[in-house]
Amino acid sequence: MKPVTIFTGTPGNRTPLCIVLILTAMILSPELSARFYRETYQVAMDDVNWQLTEKKYFNCRLYQEVPLFGAMAISASAGHQLTIELISSLFPQVPDVVQLWLDPLPWGSHQEYLPGDSQDRSGRPVSIARFIKPEGMQPEGLELRLTQPVRQFLQTLNNHSLLYLLVIKPPAAFGKQEKEIDRQNARENLNGQAGTMIEVSIPTLGMLPALRKMSGCVANLLPRNFQQLRRYNLYYPSGRFQPDPAQRQWLVDTVRYLSVDKTITGITIDGHSDDTPFKQTRETLSRLKNLELSKKRASAVSQLLQQYLQEAGITRPLVINVRHHGERYPVANNVTAAGRYQNRRVEISLERNVPGKTGKESTQEKSPLATNQ
């Protein structure tokens, strides 16, 4: 029988079914099993030593070394983004499949638990939104973005679990070939080269003290990070200019961020409108009224922002620029209701002065407004 090389799809294809099929095929067929090199890395129970590092308000990170593999870290950042960092040189390219499981500890036995083995395992998968290889990550590795809220995930890491990671890498030649020909043809021209199955298991035994510290750190994280606040829009119903409760919360979160990040030196507020004409008015007058409406939106946001700054006791100099543009700078087509909604907005941008860098880090250069001026 002619050997068959098995691949499991793209990083977006991460369903447990693909793992079931691969592992079942490997058990039933030695020829298929030969198409994967298997590498196993484990942390002994006596070597479990999760270490917490924190940058107050911005990041909390639990770090565990894994012999011969590198390390694994659980990281929560401002904005409550939860990631698993795989710090290892074993991933020169993005793998085909990444699975994370929480298994029961095999007390008193050497039983091996494999994802997808429904008869022998009682663990549960951890949902991964996506996995990437961040540019410039030092040391190199992979980053897994989880879908669970931070606190919910931490609560699942009890003392009777095994954190199990499964990574399936394609053959080294695959990444080069898929640049030149389509993926299916690349699979058919690998000349029987084997992929790699990497397994990492870490007991959560003794993790409770570190988890308590991690939970305390997470409680102090800011609700939003700089990337979320560096430029954002508040959208309005037609004719409205006062911020609603959800928009006010964005302003409160902005002020909370300003209270701890002293590198923010300026805020720019730009008011906009769609081109909806006012009834019984000429075109020129209608544009003037839209200009006035955008001014009211920007002014209302500015007044609230300054009120929140005063209530938070922020007295350092902040340059607040307030501008209004009417319908002059649309970001969408005004023909549709959805397009008009996107144009009825106030755009808020933060300007940052980073120590050690020349000049200022400003979001204005990337603003749609800046490209239209």
Phi, psi and omega per residue, in radians:
M1 nan 2.375 -3.117
K2 -1.259 2.252 3.127
P3 -1.059 2.590 3.128
V4 -2.085 2.316 3.076
T5 -1.645 2.225 -3.057
I6 -1.791 2.311 2.970
F7 -2.176 2.790 -2.984
T8 -2.060 0.299 3.058
G9 1.675 -2.863 -3.044
T10 -1.599 2.964 3.074
P11 -0.991 -0.410 3.116
G12 -1.304 -0.309 -3.115
N13 -1.661 1.588 -3.009
R14 -2.175 0.464 -3.118
T15 -1.290 2.587 3.114
P16 -1.010 -0.452 -3.101
L17 -1.015 -0.693 -3.123
C18 -1.113 -0.610 3.105
I19 -1.191 -0.724 3.123
V20 -1.003 -0.834 -3.088
L21 -1.099 -0.771 -3.102
I22 -1.130 -0.883 -3.058
L23 -1.193 -0.650 3.077
T24 -1.088 -0.774 3.135
A25 -1.111 -0.653 -3.136
M26 -1.180 -0.631 3.132
I27 -1.201 -0.735 -3.059
L28 -1.391 -0.453 -3.029
S29 -2.248 1.909 3.067
P30 -1.054 -0.506 3.141
E31 -1.154 -0.676 3.099
L32 -1.254 -0.686 3.140
S33 -1.056 -0.549 -3.132
A34 -1.194 -0.246 -3.128
R35 -1.441 0.005 3.110
F36 -2.260 2.248 2.910
Y37 -1.445 2.385 -3.089
R38 -1.942 2.178 3.109
E39 -2.123 2.209 -3.091
T40 -2.078 2.282 3.124
Y41 -2.239 2.286 -3.066
Q42 -2.336 2.647 2.995
V43 -1.896 2.101 3.100
A44 -1.148 2.638 -3.095
M45 -1.020 -0.620 -3.140
D46 -1.245 -0.276 -3.097
D47 -1.771 0.045 3.110
V48 -1.180 2.109 -3.069
N49 -2.692 1.286 3.135
W50 -1.223 2.206 -3.118
Q51 -1.935 2.325 3.141
L52 -1.689 2.246 2.932
T53 -2.121 2.481 -3.097
E54 -2.470 2.554 2.946
K55 -2.052 1.799 -2.954
K56 -0.862 2.333 -3.138
Y57 1.370 -0.315 -2.973
F58 -2.049 -0.666 -3.050
N59 -2.720 2.473 3.023
C60 -2.243 2.348 -3.001
R61 -2.514 2.141 3.019
L62 -1.743 2.280 -2.983
Y63 -2.207 2.279 3.106
Q64 -2.327 2.172 3.081
E65 -1.312 2.508 3.102
V66 -2.158 2.008 -3.077
P67 -0.942 2.328 3.095
L68 1.203 -0.258 3.131
F69 -1.661 -0.839 -3.051
G70 2.430 -1.850 -3.137
A71 -2.833 2.843 3.009
M72 -2.215 2.442 3.137
A73 -2.327 2.451 3.019
I74 -1.808 2.081 -3.000
S75 -2.183 2.289 3.035
A76 -2.137 2.318 -3.064
S77 -2.114 2.916 3.035
A78 -0.914 2.463 -2.989
G79 1.561 0.006 3.099
H80 0.974 0.756 3.027
Q81 -1.513 2.231 -3.075
L82 -1.907 2.211 3.141
T83 -2.381 2.670 2.950
I84 -1.925 2.185 3.129
E85 -1.776 2.191 3.046
L86 -1.797 1.770 -3.031
I87 -1.643 1.721 -3.027
S88 -2.833 2.623 3.082
S89 -1.556 0.155 -3.094
L90 -1.402 -0.019 -3.053
F91 -2.146 1.290 3.081
P92 -1.191 -0.332 3.072
Q93 -2.459 2.898 -3.124
V94 -1.199 2.235 -3.127
P95 -1.267 2.985 3.119
D96 -1.338 -0.735 -3.031
V97 -2.378 2.383 2.985
V98 -2.306 2.169 3.107
Q99 -2.216 2.428 3.094
L100 -2.166 2.274 -3.090
W101 -2.285 2.671 2.942
L102 -1.955 1.933 -3.088
D103 -1.886 2.725 2.990
P104 -1.246 2.560 3.102
L105 -1.212 2.322 -3.135
P106 -1.409 1.279 -3.086
W107 -1.048 2.339 3.005
G108 1.252 0.218 3.133
S109 -2.607 2.968 3.092
H110 -1.922 0.473 -3.127
Q111 -1.065 2.432 -3.105
E112 -1.856 2.237 -3.095
Y113 -1.787 2.202 -3.123
L114 -2.065 2.331 3.091
P115 -0.974 2.338 3.101
G116 1.644 -0.229 3.133
D117 -1.460 1.454 -2.973
S118 -1.145 -0.382 -3.101
Q119 -1.413 -0.510 -3.003
D120 -1.920 -0.122 -3.050
R121 -2.127 2.632 3.088
S122 -2.260 0.336 3.130
G123 -1.375 3.095 3.129
R124 -2.283 2.531 -3.132
P125 -1.340 2.633 3.019
V126 -1.773 2.165 -3.048
S127 -1.240 2.203 3.116
I128 -1.913 2.130 3.129
A129 -1.213 -0.787 3.099
R130 -2.926 2.808 3.062
F131 -2.273 2.423 -3.027
I132 -2.398 2.877 2.998
K133 -1.959 1.658 -3.025
P134 -1.072 2.405 3.086
E135 -1.186 2.342 3.095
G136 1.327 0.159 3.125
M137 -1.144 2.153 -3.134
Q138 -2.246 2.168 -0.149
P139 -1.173 2.896 -3.018
E140 -1.230 2.838 3.131
G141 2.883 -2.764 3.137
L142 -2.102 2.732 3.067
E143 -2.205 2.172 3.130
L144 -1.816 2.136 3.089
R145 -1.630 2.055 -3.112
L146 -1.588 2.699 -3.140
T147 -1.610 -0.337 -3.096
Q148 -1.262 2.556 2.961
P149 -1.063 2.659 -3.047
V150 -0.995 -0.913 -3.064
R151 -1.106 -0.667 -3.140
Q152 -1.102 -0.733 3.132
F153 -1.155 -0.742 -3.137
L154 -1.076 -0.610 -3.137
Q155 -1.191 -0.422 -3.136
T156 -1.387 -0.252 -3.107
L157 -1.503 1.246 -3.135
N158 -1.474 -3.137 -3.059
N159 -1.375 0.043 -3.076
H160 -2.098 0.574 -3.072
S161 -2.184 2.844 3.046
L162 -2.187 2.074 3.088
L163 -1.410 1.978 -3.001
Y164 -2.051 2.242 -3.129
L165 -2.072 2.354 3.068
L166 -2.209 2.174 3.118
V167 -2.198 2.282 3.069
I168 -1.998 2.066 -3.127
K169 -1.782 2.459 3.045
P170 -1.297 2.913 3.027
P171 -0.995 2.642 -3.070
A172 -1.020 -0.573 -3.095
A173 -1.314 -0.269 -3.038
F174 -1.125 -0.766 -3.104
G175 -1.052 -0.622 -3.134
K176 -1.257 -0.705 -3.063
Q177 -1.252 -0.587 -3.065
E178 -1.232 -0.245 3.064
K179 -1.279 -0.460 -3.049
E180 -1.734 -0.601 -3.133
I181 -2.293 2.941 -3.077
D182 -1.208 2.841 -2.996
R183 -1.043 -0.738 -3.097
Q184 -1.112 -0.784 3.118
N185 -1.119 -0.618 3.114
A186 -1.089 -0.705 3.135
R187 -1.093 -0.617 -3.082
E188 -1.395 -0.115 -3.066
N189 -2.120 0.495 -3.115
L190 -1.586 -0.059 3.080
N191 0.981 0.669 3.035
G192 1.301 0.276 3.130
Q193 -1.163 2.556 -3.050
A194 -1.624 2.510 2.981
G195 -1.487 -3.098 -3.101
T196 -2.230 2.306 3.045
M197 -1.859 2.068 -3.114
I198 -1.913 2.221 3.118
E199 -2.098 2.308 3.105
V200 -2.263 2.274 3.117
S201 -2.301 2.324 -3.126
I202 -2.328 2.093 3.056
P203 -1.181 2.555 3.074
T204 -1.624 0.083 3.134
L205 -1.012 2.308 -3.138
G206 1.360 0.200 -3.076
M207 -1.525 -0.214 -3.003
L208 -1.003 -0.803 3.114
P209 -1.031 -0.716 3.119
A210 -1.171 -0.647 3.132
L211 -1.148 -0.627 3.108
R212 -1.125 -0.741 3.091
K213 -1.140 -0.698 3.132
M214 -1.095 -0.744 3.137
S215 -1.094 -0.700 3.088
G216 -1.125 -0.661 3.098
C217 -1.168 -0.756 -3.130
V218 -1.072 -0.618 -3.129
A219 -1.071 -0.421 -3.114
N220 -1.695 0.017 3.140
L221 -1.169 2.520 3.070
L222 -1.184 2.564 -3.116
P223 -1.178 -0.397 3.116
R224 -2.457 2.642 3.129
N225 -1.811 3.121 -3.062
F226 -1.125 -0.678 -3.140
Q227 -1.077 -0.552 3.109
Q228 -1.363 -0.448 -3.032
L229 -1.858 -0.198 -3.031
R230 -1.074 -0.566 2.971
R231 -2.752 2.115 3.115
Y232 -2.531 2.862 -3.075
N233 -2.063 2.505 2.946
L234 -1.891 2.228 -3.051
Y235 -1.867 2.638 -2.975
Y236 -2.269 2.571 2.920
P237 -1.170 2.814 -3.102
S238 -1.040 2.244 3.087
G239 1.461 -0.133 -3.083
R240 -1.601 2.604 3.097
F241 -2.384 -0.207 3.120
Q242 -1.496 2.320 3.125
P243 -1.109 2.452 3.085
D244 -1.522 3.076 -3.089
P245 -0.987 -0.694 -3.141
A246 -1.142 -0.672 3.112
Q247 -1.214 -0.646 3.088
R248 -1.092 -0.613 3.131
Q249 -1.136 -0.642 3.059
W250 -1.065 -0.689 3.125
L251 -1.196 -0.683 3.079
V252 -1.078 -0.780 3.138
D253 -1.128 -0.605 3.088
T254 -1.091 -0.776 -3.141
V255 -1.164 -0.671 3.079
R256 -1.047 -0.702 3.114
Y257 -1.162 -0.761 3.137
L258 -1.068 -0.498 -3.090
S259 -1.212 -0.367 -3.108
V260 -2.004 -0.356 3.122
D261 -1.795 1.710 -3.073
K262 -1.349 -0.053 3.135
T263 -1.417 -0.190 3.093
I264 -1.341 2.112 -3.066
T265 -2.003 -0.241 -3.086
G266 -2.719 2.711 3.110
I267 -2.332 2.309 3.074
T268 -2.024 2.283 -3.118
I269 -2.077 2.048 -3.125
D270 -2.027 2.087 3.107
G271 -1.636 2.439 -3.113
H272 -2.397 2.883 3.059
S273 -2.468 2.971 2.959
D274 -1.520 -2.958 -3.106
D275 -1.869 0.427 3.127
T276 -1.072 2.155 -3.120
P277 -1.293 2.552 3.037
F278 -1.400 2.520 -3.095
K279 -1.123 2.487 3.058
Q280 0.991 0.700 3.071
T281 -2.318 2.654 3.043
R282 -1.295 2.864 -3.071
E283 -1.024 -0.793 -3.114
T284 -1.084 -0.747 3.141
L285 -1.164 -0.636 3.115
S286 -1.076 -0.733 3.120
R287 -1.128 -0.654 3.103
L288 -1.129 -0.675 3.128
K289 -1.202 -0.664 3.056
N290 -1.131 -0.628 3.082
L291 -1.110 -0.732 3.118
E292 -1.150 -0.674 3.122
L293 -1.115 -0.730 3.112
S294 -1.145 -0.565 3.094
K295 -1.163 -0.729 3.117
K296 -1.100 -0.689 3.128
R297 -1.105 -0.841 -3.125
A298 -1.121 -0.710 -3.123
S299 -1.151 -0.719 -3.139
A300 -1.104 -0.720 3.104
V301 -1.143 -0.750 -3.139
S302 -1.072 -0.762 -3.125
Q303 -1.105 -0.767 3.130
L304 -1.137 -0.758 -3.119
L305 -1.062 -0.756 3.135
Q306 -1.197 -0.578 3.068
Q307 -1.119 -0.796 3.138
Y308 -1.155 -0.636 3.092
L309 -1.085 -0.735 3.139
Q310 -1.165 -0.739 -3.138
E311 -1.147 -0.539 3.141
A312 -1.445 -0.088 3.120
G313 1.292 0.446 3.121
I314 -1.512 1.905 -3.046
T315 -1.959 -0.091 -3.117
R316 -1.173 2.702 -3.111
P317 -1.095 2.224 3.055
L318 -2.304 2.192 3.107
V319 -1.500 2.037 3.140
I320 -1.953 1.950 3.109
N321 -1.732 2.215 -3.130
V322 -2.061 2.117 -3.101
R323 -2.324 2.740 3.098
H324 -2.420 2.510 -2.962
H325 -2.340 -0.036 -3.127
G326 1.074 -2.365 -3.087
E327 -1.664 0.217 -2.957
R328 -1.213 -0.547 -3.046
Y329 -2.138 1.269 3.102
P330 -1.247 2.591 3.038
V331 -1.872 -0.081 3.127
A332 -2.568 2.941 -3.132
N333 -1.263 2.253 -3.135
N334 -1.368 -0.004 -3.121
V335 -1.216 -0.619 -3.097
T336 -1.754 2.739 3.097
A337 -1.101 -0.676 3.129
A338 -1.128 -0.687 3.114
G339 -1.161 -0.736 3.126
R340 -1.116 -0.632 3.122
Y341 -1.088 -0.741 3.128
Q342 -1.147 -0.470 -3.132
N343 -1.442 -0.393 3.105
R344 -1.471 1.552 -2.956
R345 -2.616 2.822 2.876
V346 -2.093 2.159 3.134
E347 -1.725 2.217 -3.120
I348 -2.000 2.209 -3.105
S349 -2.209 2.425 3.102
L350 -1.821 2.461 3.095
E351 -1.950 2.318 -3.008
R352 -2.102 2.412 3.039
N353 -1.975 1.762 -3.044
V354 -1.536 2.154 3.130
P355 -1.023 2.420 3.117
G356 1.558 -0.127 3.106
K357 -1.959 2.516 3.098
T358 -1.386 2.414 3.131
G359 1.372 -2.941 -3.099
K360 -2.087 2.547 3.075
E361 -1.531 1.789 -3.060
S362 -2.003 2.525 3.097
T363 -1.557 -0.073 -3.057
Q364 -1.126 -0.564 -3.097
E365 -1.120 -0.503 -3.112
K366 -1.694 0.035 -3.124
S367 -1.289 2.429 3.067
P368 -0.989 -0.541 3.132
L369 -1.117 -0.747 -3.089
A370 -1.111 -0.593 -3.111
T371 -1.306 -0.320 -3.130
N372 -1.647 -0.271 -3.059
Q373 -1.363 nan nan
